[in-house]
Amino acid sequence: MPEVIRTSINISPDTLIKIKAIAVRKGTTQNNIINEFIDKGIKSIEKEKNSIISDEDSFIDMIGMVKAKKPTNAVELKKKAQKGE
């Protein structure tokens, strides 16, 4: 069994009732259901991150992803974007 770490989280009563119902229906524990949901959420975010550019991507990671037909001054484009042009 992999190492586990005990932690505390706050869950709304409605969510906890739903988790309990799912656990009973599946014949497992609330802990297993919560971990399953967390794992699915993490995998979904990782898959999403690999398919689109996110706010967390660094400029270095994005170099070469977009090619312009003519030379572009990124500083000027940034200034125009900040001015709302």
N, C-alpha and C positions, 0 to 999 in steps of 0.2 A: 504494500500500500504506500502511495507517495506521501511525502511529508505534508502535514497540514498545519496551518497557523490559525489559532483562535482569534477572532476579532468580534467587534460589536457593530451593528448597524441599526439605524432607525427605519422602521417600515410602517407605513400607514396601516391602520386596522383593516381597511378594505383589501389591500394587497395581501396582507397576511392570511386573511380568510380564503382568498383565491389560491394562495400557495398551499394552504392546508388541504383544500378540496382537491387540488391536482395531485398532491402527494398521496392522499387516500385512494383516489381513483387509480393511480399508477402502482399502488402498493409499495411505496417507498417513503423516504423521510423528507421532511421539509428541507433539511440541510442539502440533500441530494438535488432536490428541485431547484433551490436557490443557486447552487453551484452550476447546475446544468444551464440555467438561464444566463448566468454570468459568463460562462464559457461561450455560449452561443452569441451573446452580445459582443464579446471581445473578437470572436472570429468574424462577425459581421462587419465590425469597424475595420479590422485588418484587411478584409476583402475590399471594402469600400475605399480604403486608403490606397490600395494597390491599383485601383481602377480609375481614380480621379485625383486631381491635385487638391490637397487640403491646405488649410491655413497653416498647418504645422510644417509643411514642406519648406525646406530652406531654398534660397535662391540658387545655391550651388547645385542642389538636386534637380532643379528645373532647367539648368543651362542646356541648350540644344533641343529642348522639347518643342519650341516654336521657332519657325524660320520666317523672316520677313523677306519680301520681294526686293526691297530697297533698304539701304542703310537707315537706321533709326536712332535718334538721340533719346535714350531712356530717361535722362535727367529732364529734358524738356517735356516729354510725355507725362512724367510724374508731376511736374509743376502744373501742367494743364489739367490733369486729373484732380489735383488738389483744389484748383480754382473752379472746378466743375465744368470745364470746357470740353 
